[in-house]
Each structure stands twice: as structure tokens, then as C-alpha cells.
Amino acid sequence: MLMIWIDFLLIGFLFGTSFGLVLSVIIDRFLDKQFDNERKQMGFKIDKITWISNDDKE
């Protein structure tokens, strides 16, 4: 009787762990897709940042 409960606990633990890993991968890909969409909507790329103050003379 004890072995049956241990088997159920082991199967439940393994199923829960694998389900959690799959769910985390799905959420990670979904978030990456959302961030890519936001980057495309912004539509700009910063190549160089220069700080210019009013005191600078060119």
C-alpha cells in the first residue's frame, strides 16, 4: 500500500515539474514575441549617443 502512494507522489512530482518547465518556456517565448513587437512599433535604432550642452562650441 505504501509503494502505491509513493508511486503516485513520484508521478505527480514528475508531471508537475515537466508541466512547469513547459509552461515557463511557453511564457518566455510569448514575452519575447511581445517585446519584439514593441521594438518594431518603436521603429528606431540608437547608433550613437552624444551629449551636447549649450556651452559646447563646434
N, C-alpha and C positions, 0 to 999 in steps of 0.2 A: 504493500500500500504506500509506503514511503517513497519507493522508487517512482511510482506513478506521479506523485506530486513533484518530485524533483525533475522528472521529465517535463511536466507542464511548465514549471518555473523556468527551466532551461530554454524550452521552445519559446515561451513568452518573452524572455530576455533577448534571445537572438532575433526574434521577429521585431521586437520594439527597437532594438539597436539598428537593424538594417533599414527599417522604415524611417527612423530618424535621420540616418545618413542620406537616404534617397530624398527625403523631404528637404533637407538642408541644401543638397545640390540643386534641386528644382528652384528653391527660393533664391539661391545665389545667382543662377542663370537669369531668373526673372529680374532681379535687381540690376544685373549687368546690362540687360536689354533696356531697362528703363533709363539708366544713366547714359547709354549710348544714344537713345532717342533725345534726351535733354541736350547732349552735346551737339547733335545735329541741328536741333532747333536754335541753339545759340549761334551757330554758323560762323564762328570766328576762331582764329588761332593767334595766340600771342607768340610772336617770334622774338621780340626784343623789348625789354622794358627799360626806359631811360627816365631818370628823374630830372626834371628841368625846373629850376626855381627862377624867380624874377631877377635874381642877382646874377644869373649866368649871362656871360656875354659871348655871343657867337661871332 
